[in-house]
Every structure is written in C-alpha cells, then in structure tokens.
Amino acid sequence: MSHPASPMPDPAADVPGGQGITGPVAGSATDNVFEVRHVSKRFGAVVALSDVNLRLARGEVLGLLGDNGAGKTTLVKALCGFHRPDSGQILLDGQPVTLRSVDHARSLGIDIVYQDLALVNQLSVYHNMFLNREPVRLRLLRNRTMRRLADEHLKSLGISNIGDVGVEVAKLSGGQRQAIAVARAVFSDSKVLLLDEPLAAMGAKEGALILDLIQDLRAAGRISIIIIAHNYAQILEVCDRVNVLQHGRITFDKPASSTSLAELTNLMVTEYRKARNQQKLEA
C-alpha cells in the first residue's frame, strides 16, 4: 500500500520556461507508484541532471520529451538502476529505494525496454519471452510450457500478428520485435515500464502496432509507463501527461489533454532560439 508522500516543490520557480509545470497538485501523491525527488547527477564538471522532480501515477502513461543532450538518457539510466544519483530520492510505492543495479530495479518491478531491445535474434519468440528465467524440469527446458504461455500472453495483450511463437526473432519486423520486448516486461509483472524511444526508426504501420499496445496497457491499468520520445504527436495520442526535460531539469508538466502540438513545438523552438542567440553572443 502506498504511503502519503509530502508534496514536491515546484521546480519551475527559477527555471526559464518552467511556468508550464503543474506539479504534484495535478494528482494525489497517494496514487503515485513511482516518484523522483530532487535527483541530481554530475559527470565531472558536467551537470547532467539538476534537481529533477518527477511522478508517475498508477496506470498512467507519462511522455518524457527533450532535445538531445537534455539529460533524458541519464535520467532513464538513473530510473532503471544503471546510474546512482548523486543526490535526491527515488520512491516506489511511496517508499525510498536505492537501485543498486538494473537487475535489482527489475526485481522490484522497474523494467526498461531500450531501442536495441536486448532480444536475441537467433532465439525464438517464446525463448526470448523467458530469457534468463526459463522453467526447467530435471535440468531440461520446458519448451512446450514456454511456447504455450508465451502464445497465451501475447494474445492476451492483443499481439496477434506474430503468428508462430517458435519463429526466430530475427525474422520479425521492427514493430513486432518492439512488441515482444514490451510484452516480456509486462509478463514479468513489472509495475513501472520505461520505454526508450520505442518508435524510433519505425514506419507508420509498425509504429501503430506499438501505439495500440501502449493504449491497451493504459486501458487495462495494469502497469505504469514512461515513454521517452521525440515525436510530439504520438506522445499526445497515447499519454496521459507530458513532461519536458531541458538542461537537466523538468521544465514542463501538463496533462496531455491540456497541451497541444503547437505548444510543445513552440516550447522547443524557443529553446533553439535561445541557444542560437547565446552562440552568437559567444562568437
């Protein structure tokens, strides 16, 4: 059961462009399955994250936008246990946790699907679904059981275009492989799923498969999702709320229904103009 968490301060107070932040007042803290409070991370003299505050409600899909170099990769790696923050807290179900590794985070129910998917192309779909947690009997793999369970799970998620779960992953399309990676995380009873650019380099048809899967998961309310992406239109289509990360800080936090493609585009264009003007001043 979640425990009440004290509200986070508004990180927009002294951040240019941060006036769009709605902060935790948009939802009850007791509904949050995942929180980041005042997290910072440095690499030598480089400040990658600076006082990041982020929240994720149960069953919510949160879109995380930001330009290259904004700190998205560092933040995601901190959320999945790859990086240890220099300061701040990460809370799961209202309780502070120290994520010692990616495997430790996964054991707590925090999973990540990277762009490269971490699938083994030479293995079948069902073997990938059970990778590193294969059921055995007398030291022999229970292939029939894995095949049956994988087929049932994929169909329960509405992923019906895979066909034979015995086919090698290498023979699937990019969208199908991404769907398998997401389904594997859901199958392992994840509470929080981090999707790192799940639609990158995908065509419209393949992207639609993943968007439909995310919408189905949102409707079921069985898992909370953070999507890292560049495509604002896709984010607005499937997300409940949108955050923008700029210069290592969250500068924008609004329900997807309260923002627009024009507002998000203008926010990023304004940032580009500031950076360009700064370069002219320094030249």
Number of C-alpha atoms within 10 A of each C-alpha: 9 13 12 14 16 10 12 17 12 18 21 19 12 10 15 10 17 19 15 15 21 17 20 19 10 12 13 12 22 16 20 24 23 23 22 21 19 19 22 23 23 14 9 7 6 8 13 20 27 20 17 20 23 21 23 23 22 19 21 24 28 28 26 26 24 20 16 10 13 19 21 25 14 20 23 21 17 22 24 24 21 18 17 18 22 12 15 16 18 23 17 20 20 20 16 15 13 14 21 13 16 19 15 16 21 21 13 16 19 25 28 25 20 16 15 12 18 11 20 14 14 13 16 19 30 27 24 24 28 17 14 8 10 16 14 12 7 6 7 9 13 13 15 10 14 21 19 12 16 24 21 14 16 21 13 11 18 14 20 12 10 19 9 13 19 16 16 17 23 15 13 15 13 20 22 19 22 27 24 24 25 24 19 23 21 20 16 15 16 21 22 31 22 24 24 21 17 25 25 13 12 15 11 10 9 18 21 15 18 21 20 15 19 21 15 15 20 20 12 11 13 17 22 23 27 23 24 23 20 17 13 17 12 16 23 20 12 20 23 19 22 25 24 25 21 25 17 23 26 29 27 24 26 18 18 20 12 10 15 14 15 10 11 18 12 12 16 17 12 13 16 13 11 12 12 12 12 11 10 9 8 7 6
